[in-house]
Amino acid sequence: MDSQKSKKGKKYIGFSTSYIDLSIDPFKDFYNYACGKWRAKNPVPKEESRYDSFMQLSNRNFEILKGIAEFCAYNKQEKGTLQQKVGDFFFSFMDTKEIEKQGFTPIIPLMQKADSIRDFEDVTAVTKELMNEGISSFFELSSAEDKKDSNIYSFYITQGGISLPDRDYYLRREHSKVVSDFKDHIVKMFRLYGENEKTAKEYCDSILKIENYLAESSRSSVELRDEIKNYNRFSTQQIKKRFDAIDLLGVYSSLGGNSIPFMVVGQPEFLDKVNAIKDKFTIDEVKAYLKWQIINHSASLLHSKVEKEHFDFFGKKLMGKKVQEPRWKRAIQLIDFSIGEALGKLYVEQNFSKEAKKEADELVKDVKSIFLERLKAVKWMSSLTRKKALKKFSMLNVKIGYPEKFRDYSSLKVERNDLFGNVTRAIKFEINRQIKRIGKKVDKKEWLMTPSMVNAYYNPSGNELAFPAGILQPPFFDASKDAAVNYGGIGGVIGHEITHGYDDQGRLYDGNGRMKEWWLPQDAKKFDALAKNVADFYSNFEIIPEVKVNGKLTLGENIADLGGISIAYDALQRYLKRNPNENREIEGFTPEQRFFIAWSQIWKSNIRDETAKMFAMIDPHSPEKIRGLVPAITHPKFESALKDKSKLGKLPKKYPNLNMW
């Protein structure tokens, strides 16, 4: 119940019937029926833009991580150990006296480099130097498994260069207030740096001129979901010839890259526009833009006036937060971003047992077995495509808890009184790690999330599932609860991630993680027709007044939600057949009712309107109130399961069974 306490005396945050609002008919509004009382008692905290199950558990994990970091910071540690690096990193962020004393000193050398620019050759040289510091400008660079040869790492170049979260902020009139506030923010930041009002406004005009140009050249969030269109191999000779003005080969070499035969360009037409910048903008305009990149990248690491102004725009005005998160939490977030596996190793040593890992493994096996049955029986798939789908499934790799081998940070220097240096060195460490692996064999044991993260993922290039230790706790997983609650919680999440291997993006990858068309055309056509039904159905749901779900942007996650709950439901039924003594009511609810309620409760949430608007543009997930509602009410067994809890007696309309798997 809501008042339950954990063994450590902390408030219980898992499944609870006390969250249910019995005054609401589940057939009228199932989401608020399942978690309406929780929503009423848990408004968004002042320091947050939303509040949900993920944040509840993340906050609990943050408290644990805080304890680890403080112990490391305020007790003597041996030089070079993970404890020393974590402790000194934490201390450097908390040492506000030193940060105030430093003022703008950490970024002055970088700003001087931007000031020294005289021509476009200098622009290229400074851009390379900034890239080495982890400050991207006109585009983004990364290394990852090659989508067409998942055994090697390739070098990726993708669109970037804008400060606001999505290109639509610049392009659509309804966001004019945000852009106006953004302009004021830029001017204030340059005034804080010491520029006069006239110069600051001139800089602002130049920055917006360039960022608008980049936004107009960018693909939309929906277009970026097209895996095939966003994978374009260019030989190094083609790169040199087509993008001559931005010297991509020189950028790559300056980062320490070895000779490679090709690069992968996500959006070639965007890079064409970047390549033309020297003909579109003056040197002074580009200098102002690069200065802004330096200040904006560094703002959260600088003295309080700069940090406050940065938060006032990006936190308050853009996302609706009322106050900033406590400094210790921001320190933990920064450490998790910078040296996350160092902190994660210390976390799992204290907070994830072998027993928990074993129980999670059993749940995964159970849910996997149901999906295997689905693959064998799905009616719209031909036998030839099914055979390949089954082969892909047999090659699926599952990672639970934490990496077998943690990242080696022995070469990374962390100093107790050098926050900016610590972050810069951590960024350079990661850049070097990623650049040096390009062209080499993929490390199949590497994780894409840190162990304490409250999340999970399916990686199509690795054909792998991963469930960090951070999410294998209440409300998602609770060994003290009945099976229905765990199948509705983590079981649904597991089913969700498995389904990603066969959603509109995941289906494009084979069992080896290679992007190729392995479906027969008629199967792909049937799949696309079913997927369109999902996209169209979700697009009817309103998030806030005049803002609806983007069914195309959220398609993959919606397919995975629908598949996840369906697979987990069948896995529960199989479990209950094996354990008939557990097929009974608990707290007045049947296992099936507790299953659907548990699913909805893991998506319990409150969110600020500003954040909801932003996520509607950029987030490939539907809002949590939609995730907690639609997969449940469209499930074929929902109506019969909840019938005795409804005064209506039946759902007000017949919902289609949208599950494709």
GUMARLUM-952848 format. One record per residue: x negated, y negated, z negated of N, C-alpha, C in turn. Coordinates in steps of 0.2 Angstrom, whole numbers, plus 5000, padded with zeros to 4 digits. Example, Ala and Ser with C-alpha at 12.3 -4.5 7.8 and 13.67 -1.06 7.14 Angstrom:
BEGIN
493450284961493850224961493450164961 493650114965493250054964493650004961 
***
This chain:
BEGIN
499650065000500050005000499649945000 499949885001499549825001499149804995 499349834989499049814983498449864982 498449924986497949974985497249944985 496749974981496149954980495650004983 495149984986494650034988494250054981 493750104982493350124977492950064974 492750024978492349964976492749904974 493349914973493849864970494049814975 493949824981494149774986494849794989 495149744991495849754993495849804999 496349844999496449895005496649865011 496349875017496549845023496849895028 496949955026497150005031497950005032 498150055035498850065036499250055030 499850025031500250015025500950005027 501450045023502150025025502349965022 501949935018502149865015502049815020 501749825026501749775031502349775035 502749825035503349835039503949785037 504249755041504749705040505449745042 505749775037506349815038506949775040 506949715039507449665041507549665049 506949685052506949685060507149745063 507549745068507749815071507149835076 506849895075506249915079506449915086 507049915088507249915095507249845098 507349795094507349725096506649695096 506249715091505549685091505149735087 504849785090504449835087503849805084 503549765087502849735084502949705078 503449655077503549625071503949675066 504249725068504549775063503949805060 503449825064502849865061502349825057 502249765059501749725055502049655053 502649635053502949575052502749545045 502749585040502649555033501949545033 501449585036500749565036500649495039 500949485045500849425049501149365045 501649375041501949315037501449305031 501049355029500649335023499949325025 499749325031499049325034499049275039 499149205038499049155043498249155045 498149125050497449115053497049075048 496549095045496149055040495848995044 495748945040495548875043494848885047 494448935045493748935049493848985055 494449015056494449055062494949035067 494949065073495349045079495949095079 495849155076496349205076496149255070 496649295068496549335062496849405064 496549455063496849525065496449575062 496649645064496349695061495549705062 495349685068494649685069494249635065 494549575064494249525060494249545052 494849575050494849595043494249645042 494149695046493649745045492949715046 492949665051492249635053492049595047 492549555043492349515038492149565032 492449625031492149675026491449695028 491349705034490649725036490149675035 490449605037489949555036489749545028 490249555024490049555017489549605015 489549665018489049715017488349695020 488449665026487849645029487549585025 487949545023487649485019487249515013 487549565009487249595004486549625006 486549655011485849685014485349625015 485649575019485149515021484949475015 485349465010485149425004484649465000 484749534999484249574996483549574999 483549575006482949575010482649505009 483049455009482749385009482549365002 482849384997482649354990482249404986 482049464989481549504986480949524990 480449524987479749534991479849594995 479649585002479649635007478949645010 478749705012478149715015478149685022 477649655024477549615030477649665036 478049645041478149695047478749745046 479049755040479549795040480249765042 480649815044481349785046481649745040 481549765034481749725028481549655028 480849645030480549575030480849535036 480949565042481149535047481849505046 482249555044482949535043483049485037 482649495032482649445026482449375028 481849375032481549305034482049275039 482349315043482749285048483349245045 483649285040484149255036483949195032 483449195029483149145025483049085030 482849095036482649035040483348995042 483849035043484549005045484848965039 484748995033485048965027484648905024 483948905026483548845024483748785027 484248755025484548695028484048635027 483648635022483248575020482648575026 482448635028481948635033482248615040 482848635041483148625047483248545048 483548515043483648445043482948405044 482448435041481748395041481548405048 481648455052481448465059481848425064 482448405062482848365067482848395074 482648355079482648375086481948405088 481548405083480848425085480748495089 481148545087481148605091481248605098 481648555100481848555107481448495111 481048455108480748395111480248425117 479848475116479448495121479848515127 480448545126480848575132481148505135 481348465132481648405134481148365138 480548365136479948325139479848355146 479848425146479748465152480248435158 480948435155481448415160481348335162 481048295157480948225159480348225164 479948275164479348265169479448285176 480148305177480248325184480248265189 479948275194479848225199480148245206 480248305208480448325214480748395213 481048425218481348495217480948545216 480248545218479848595216479748595209 479748535206479748535198480348565195 480948555198481548585196481448655196 481248685201481148755201480648785195 480148745194479648765189479948755182 480248705181480548695174481148745173 481548765178482048815178481748875176 481148895179480848955177480648955169 480348895167480148895160480748905155 481248875157481848875153482148945153 482148985159482349055159481949095154 481249075154480849115149481049105142 481349045140481549025134482249055132 482549085137483249115136483749065138 483549005141484048955143484148955150 484748985152484948995159485248925161 485248915168485548855170486048865176 485848875182486348875187486548945188 486248995186486449065187486249105181 486549175180486349215175485949275178 485449295173485049355175485149405170 485049475172485049525168484849595171 484749645167484549705169485049755167 485249805171485749855169485649915173 485949975171485950025176486250005183 485850035188486050015195486750045196 487250015198487950045199487950095204 487450095209487450145214486950195213 486550185208486050235206485850235199 486350265195486350255188485750285184 485250305188484650335185484150285184 484250225187483650175186484050105184 483650065181483849995180483649945186 484149905187484049855192484149785190 483949735194483949665192484549635195 484949605191485649575193485549495192 485849465197485949395197486649375198 486949335193487749325194487849255193 488449235194488649165194488649135186 488549075185488449045179488448965179 488148945174487948865175488448825172 489048845170489548805167489648805160 489848755156489848755149490448775146 491048765149491648785147491748855149 492248895145492248965146492448995152 492848955157493048985163493048925168 493048945174493048895180493648855180 494248885178494948855178494948795174 494548785169494548725165494348665169 493948675174493748615178494248605184 494548665186494948665192495648645192 495948665186496648655185496848595180 497348555183497548495180497748505173 498048555171498348565164497748565159 497148575161496648575156496248505156 496548455158496248385159496048365152 496448375147496248355140495648385138 495548445139494948485137494348455140 494448435147493848405150493748345148 494248305146494148235143493748235137 493948285132493648295126492848315127 492748365132492148385134491648325136 491948285140491548225142491348185136 491748175131491648135125491048175121 491148235121490648275117489948275120 489948275127489248265130488948205128 489348145128489048085127488848075120 489248105115489048105108488448145107 488348195110487748235109487048195111 487148165117486548125119486448065115 486948035112486847985108486548005102 486748065099486348095093485648105095 485448125101484748135103484348065103 484748015104484347945104484447905110 484847935115485047895121485547835120 485447785123485947735122486647755126 487147715124487847725127487847735135 487547685138487547685145487147745148 486647765146486247825148486647885147 486947895141487247955139487847965144 488247905145488747915150488547925157 487947905159487747915166487547995166 487248015161487048085160487748135161 488248105157488848145157489148155164 489148095168489448095174489048145179 488348145178487948195182488148265180 488148275174488248345172488948375174 489448335173490148355176490148365183 489748315187489748325194489448395196 488948415193488648475194489048535192 489348535186489748585183490348595187 490648545190491248545194491048585200 490548565203490248595209490148675208 489848695203489748765201490448795200 490848765197491548795195491948805202 491848755206492248765213491948825217 491248835216490948885219491048955216 491348965210491349025206491949065208 491849135207492449175208492849175202 493549185202493949185197493849245192 494149245186494049305182494349365185 494949365189495149425192494749445197 494449405201493949425207493349455204 493149435198492549465195492649535193 493349565193493449625191493349675197 493249655203493149695209492449725209 492349785206491749815206491349815212 491649835218491349835224491149775227 491549725227491449655229490849625225 490749635219490249605215489649645214 489549695219488849725219488649715226 488049675227487849665234487049675233 486749725236486049735236485749685242 485249655240484849615244484049635244 483749645249483049665249482649605247 482049605244481749545242481549505248 481549525254481449485260482049445261 482649475261483249445262483349385256 483249405250483249355245482849295246 482249305248481749255250482049205255 482349245261482549205266483149165265 483649195262484349165261484349115256 483949135250484049085244483349055243 483049025249482348995249482248945244 482748895243482648835238482648855231 482848915229482848925222482348975219 481949005224481449045223481549095217 482049145219482249195214481649245213 481249255218480749305217480249275212 480149205213479649175208479949175201 480649165200480949165194480849235191 480949285195480849355192480149365190 479649345194478949355193478749325186 479049265186478849225180479049255173 479649295174479849335168479449395166 478949405171478549465170478749525174 479149525179479449575182478949605187 478949675188478549705192478849705199 478449725204478749725211479349775212 479849745215480449795216480649785224 481049835226481249825233481849785234 482249775229482949745230483149715224 483649665224483949635218484749645220 485149645215485849645215486149575214 486449545219486749485218487549495217 487849465212488549475211488949435216 488749375216489249325220488749285225 488649315231488149285236488349215238 488949205239489249135241489049085236 489149105229488949065224488249045224 487749085225487049075225486949035232 487349035237487248995243487348925241 487848915236487948845234487448815229 487148865225486648845221485948825225 485848865230485348855235485348785238 485948755239486048695242486048635238 485948645231485948595226485448535228 484948555231484448505232484648455237 485148475241485448435247486048395244 486348415238486948385236486848335230 486348345226486248305220485548275220 485548215216484848185216484448215210 483848205210483348225205483648205198 483848145197484048115191484648155188 485148175193485748215191485548285189 485048315192484848385190484448375184 484048325183483748315176484248315170 484748275171485248265166485548335165 485748375170486048435169485548485165 484948485167484448535163484348505156 484348445155484348425148484948445144 485548445147486148465144486048535142 485848575147485748655146485348665139 484848625139484348635133484748615126 485048555126485448535120485948585118 486348595123486948645122486748715120 486248735123485948805121485748805113 485448745111485148745105485548715099 486048685101486448645096486548685089 486748745089486948775083486348795079 485748785081485148795078484848735075 485148675076484848615075485148585068 484948515067485148485061485948475060 486148455055486948465053487348415058 487048355060487548315064487648345071 487148375073487148405080487648465079 487448505074487848565073488648555072 488748495069489448475067489748455074 489448415078489748395084489848455089 489448495089489448555093490148595091 490248605084490748645082491448605083 491448535082492048495083492348505090 491848515095492148525102492348595103 491848635102491948705104492348745099 492248725093492648765088493348735087 493348665085494048635084494448625090 494148585095494548555100494748615105 494248655107494348705112494748765109 494548785103494848845100495348835094 495348775092495848765087495648775079 495048795078494848805071494848745067 494948755061495048695056494348675053 494048725051493348715048492948765050 492248755049491748805052491648865047 491448915050491348975046490848965041 490848995035490248985030489549005033 489048965031488448975034488149045034 488249075028487949145028488249195033 488949185035489249225040488949205047 488849145048488449125055487749155055 487449155049486749185049486849265051 487249295048487349365050487549375057 487949335060488149345067487549335071 487149285070486549265073486049325073 485949355067485449405066485749465070 486349485070486649535074486549525081 486649465084486449455091485749455092 485349435088484549435090484249495088 484349525083483949585081484449635078 485049645081485549685079485449755077 484949795080484849865078484349865072 484049815070483649815064484149805058 484649755059485149755053485549815053 485749845059486149895060485849965057 485249965057484950025054484950025047 484849965044484949955037485649965034 486149945039486849955037487050025037 486850065042487150135042486750185037 486150165035485850205029486250195023 486650145022487050135016487850145017 488050145023488750145024489050195029 488750245031489050285036488750355035 489150405032488950465030488950515036 488650575035488650625040489350655040 489650655034490350685034490850635039 490750575038491150525042491050535050 490450545051490250565058490550625061 490550675057490750745058491550735060 491950705055492650695056492850655062 492450605064492550565070492450615076 491950655076491750695081492350745082 492650775077493150815078493750785081 493950725079494450685082494350675089 493750655091493550645098493750705102 493450765100493550825103494250845104 494750835099495450845099495750805105 495550735105495950695110495650705117 495050725117494750745124495050805127 495250855123495550915125496250895128 496650845126497250825128497150795135 496650755136496550715142496350765147 495950815146495750875150496450905153 496850915149497550945151497850905156 497850835154498150785159497850795166 497250795166496850795172497050855176 497150905173497350975177498050965179 498450925176499150935178499450865181 499150815182499350755184499650765191 500250745193500550765199500350725205 500150665204500050625210499350635213 498950675210498250685212498150745216 497850745221497650805226497150845222 497150915224496750965221496050945222 495850915228495150905230494850845225 495250795224495050735220495050765213 495550805211495650825204494950865202 494750905207494150945206493550905204 493450845208492950795206493050765199 493750745198493850715192493750755186 493850825187493650875181492950875180 492550875186491850875185491550815182 491850755183491650695180491750705172 492350725171492550735164492050785160 491850835163491450885160490750855158 490550795162489950765161489950705156 490550695153490650635149490250645142 489850595141489450595135489750555129 489750575123490050535118489450525112 489450455110489050435105489450405099 489250435093489650415087489150385082 489350325079489050305073488450255075 487950285078487350245078486850275083 486350245086485850275090485450325087 485250375091484750425088484050395087 483950345091483250315090483450235090 483250205085483350135084482850095088 482950035090482549995094481949975090 481349975093480649955089480549885090 480549855084480449775083479749765081 479349815081478649805077478249745081 478349725087478049675090478349605090 478949605087479249545086479049505079 478849445080478649405074479249365071 479349375065479849335062479549295056 479649225056479449185051479949155046 479749145040480249125035480549055036 480149015039480348945039480348915046 480548965051480548945058481148975062 481748945060482348965063482348965071 482148905074482148905081481648945084 481048955081480548995084480749075083 481149095078481349155077481849175082 482349135084482849145089482449145096 482049105097481749105104481249165105 480949185099480549245100480949305101 481549305098481949365098482249365105 482449315108482649305115482149335120 481549305119480949325123480849405123 480849425117480749495116481249535120 481949515120482449555123482349545131 482149485133482049475140481449515143 480949515139480349565141480549635141 480949655136481249725136481649745142 482049695144482449705150482149705156 481649655157481249645163480849705164 480449725159479949785160480249845162 480949855160481249925162481549925169 481549875173481849865179481449915184 481749955188481450005192481350075189 481350075182481150135178481850175176 481750235174482250275172482650255166 483350255167483750235162483750275156 483750245150483750275143484450295142 484650355142485350375141485550375134 485050365130485250365122485350295120 485250245124485250175122486050155121 486150115116486850085114486950015117 487549995119487649935121488049895116 488149915110488349885104487949895098 487949855093487649865087488049915082 487749945078488049995073488649965069 488549905067489049875062489649845066 489649845073490149815076490849845076 491349805075492049835075492349835082 492149885086492349895093492149965095 492249975102492050035105492050025112 491750075116491650055123491650125127 491850115134491650165139491250125144 490650155145490150135150490150175156 490450145162490550185168489850205171 489350165170488750185173488350245170 488550245163488250305159488750365159 489450345161489950395160489950415152 489950365148489950385141490350345137 490550375131490950335126490550325120 490650265117490250255110490750225105 490650245099491050225093490650205088 490450145087489950125082490250135075 489850145070490050155063490550105061 490450045063490849985061491549995062 491750025067492550035068492750105065 492350145062492650205060492750205052 493250155051493450135044494150115044 494550105039495150075039495150005042 495649985046496250025047496250065053 495650075056495650115062495550195060 495150205055495050275053495050275046 495450325043495450325035495550405033 495050435031495050505029495550525024 495750475020496250485015496950485017 497050465023497750455026497950525030 498550525031498850585035498650575042 498650635045498450645052498850595057 499450575056499850535060499550465060 499350445055499050375054498350375058 497950425057497350425061497350435068 497850475070497950485077498250425081 498650385077498950325079498450265079 497950275075497450225075496850235079 496350275076495750285080495850335085 496350375085496550425090496750385096 497150335095497350295101496750255104 496250235100495650195102495250245106 495150305104494750355108495150375114 495750385114496150395121496050335125 496050275123495950215127495350215130 494750235126494150235129494050285135 494350345133494250405138494650375145 495250345144495550325150495250275154 494750235151494450185155493950225160 493850285159493450315165493850325171 494550315170494950335176495450275177 495250215175495650155176495450125183 495650065184495550035191494850025192 494450015187493750005188493350075187 493450105181493150165180493150215185 493750225188493850275193493350275199 493050215200492650205206491950235204 491850265198491150295197491250365196 490750405198490750475198490450495191 490350565190490150595184489450575182 489050555187488350535186488350455185 488950425185488950355184488750315190 488850345196488650305202489350275205 489250215207489850185210489950215218 490450255219490550275225491350295226 491550295232492250315233492350395234 492450425228492550495228493250525228 493750475228494450495229494650505236 495050545238495350545244495850485245 495850455251496250395252496950395250 497250455251497950455249498050455241 497550485238497550475230497450405228 496950375231496850305229497450255231 497850275236498450235238498950245232 499050305230499550325225499350285219 498750295217498450265211498550185211 498450155217498550085217499250065216 499750105219500450085218500650095211 500450145208500550145200500250095196 499650075198499250015195499649955196 499949945202500349885203500949875199 501249935198501849935193501649915186 501049935184500849915177500649835177 500349815182500149745182500749695183 501249715187501849685187502249685181 502249735178502649745171502349695166 501749705165501449655160501449585161 501449565168501449495170502149465168 502649505166503249475164503249445156 502749465153502749455145502449385144 502749345140502549275138502149285132 501549245132501049245126501249185122 501349125124501549075121502049035126 502448985125502848955130502448935136 502648955142502348935148501748965150 501549015146500849055147501049125147 500949165152501149235153500449275153 500549335152500049385153499849385160 499149385162498949395168498849475170 499349505173499349575173498749605178 498549565182497949585186497249585182 497149525178496549525174496549575169 497149595166497149635160497349715163 497349725169497549785172497149845168 496549845169496149905166496249915159 496249865155496449875148497149905146 497549875150498249895150498349975151 498049995157498050065159497750105153 497250085150496850115145497350125138 497650065137498150065131498650115132 498950115138499550165139499350235139 498750245142498450315142498250335135 497950285131497750305124498250325120 498850285120499350305115499650375117 499750385123500050445126499650505124 498950505125498550555124498550575116 498450515112498450525105499050555102 499650535105500250565103500250645104 500050665110500050735111499550775107 499050735106498550765101498750775094 499150725092499550735085500050795085 500350805091500850855091500550925091 499950925094499550985094499351005086 499050945083498850955076499350975072 499950955073500550965068500751045069 500651065075500851135076500351185073 499651155073499151195069499251195061 499551135059499651125052500351105051 500851155051501551135051501751105044 501351125039501551095032501451015032 501050995037501050915037501550885041 501950925044502550895048503150875043 503050825040503550805034503550725034 504050705031504050635030503650605024 503350555025502950515020503150445019 503350425013503550355012504150345016 504550395018505150385021505150385029 504550405031504450395039504150465041 504350485047504150545050503450535053 503050595054502450585057502450545064 502950555068503050515074503150445073 503550425068503650355066502950325063 502650365059502050335056501550325062 501550365067501050365073501150295076 501750285078501950225082501750165078 501950165072501850105067501050095066 500750145065499950145065499650115071 499950135077499650105083499750025083 500350005081500549935082500149895076 500049935070499749895065498949885066 498649925071497949905072497849845076 498449825079498449765083498749705080 498849715073499249655069498749595070 499049535071498649475073499049415072 498749365071498949295071498449255075 498649205080498149175084498349105085 497949055085498048985087498248975094 498648935096498848925103498248905107 497848865105497248845109496848905111 496748955106496349015108496749055112 497449065111497849105116497849085123 497849015124497748985131497149005134 496549005130495949015133495849085134 496049135130496049205131496449225137 497049195138497449205144497049205150 496549155151496149145157495549195157 495249215152494649245152494649315149 495049335145495049395142495349455146 495049505147495349565151495849605147 495849585141496349625136497049585136 497549615136498149575134498149555127 498549505125498549485118498849545113 498549535107498649595103499449605102 499849555102500549565101500849605106 500549605112500749645118500549715118 499849715115499549785115499949825109 500149795104500549825099501249845100 501449815106502149825108502249875114 501949855119502149885126501949955126 501349975124501250055125501650095120 501950065115502450105110503050105114 503350045115504050055118504150085124 503650085128503750125135503550195134 503350215128503150295128503850335128 503850385132504550425132504850445126 504350455120504650485114504750425109 504650365111504750315106505450305104 505950305108506650295106506950355102 506750415103507050465099506650465092 506050445092505650445086505950395081 506150335084506350275079507050265079 507450315082508150305082508550295076 508350325071508650325064508450265060 507950225063507750155060508150095063 508550115068508750055072509550055071 509849995071510549985070510849985078 510349975083510649975089510750045092 510450095089510550155092510150175098 509950135102509550145108509250075110 508650085114508350025116508749985121 508749915120509149875124509149885132 508549905134508549925141508049985142 508150025147507750075148507050055151 506550065147505850045150505550105154 505150085159504850135163504250165159 504150235161503550265158502950245163 502550195160501950165164501350205164 501250255160500650295159500450325165 499850315168499650345174499350415172 499150425166498750485164499150525159 
***
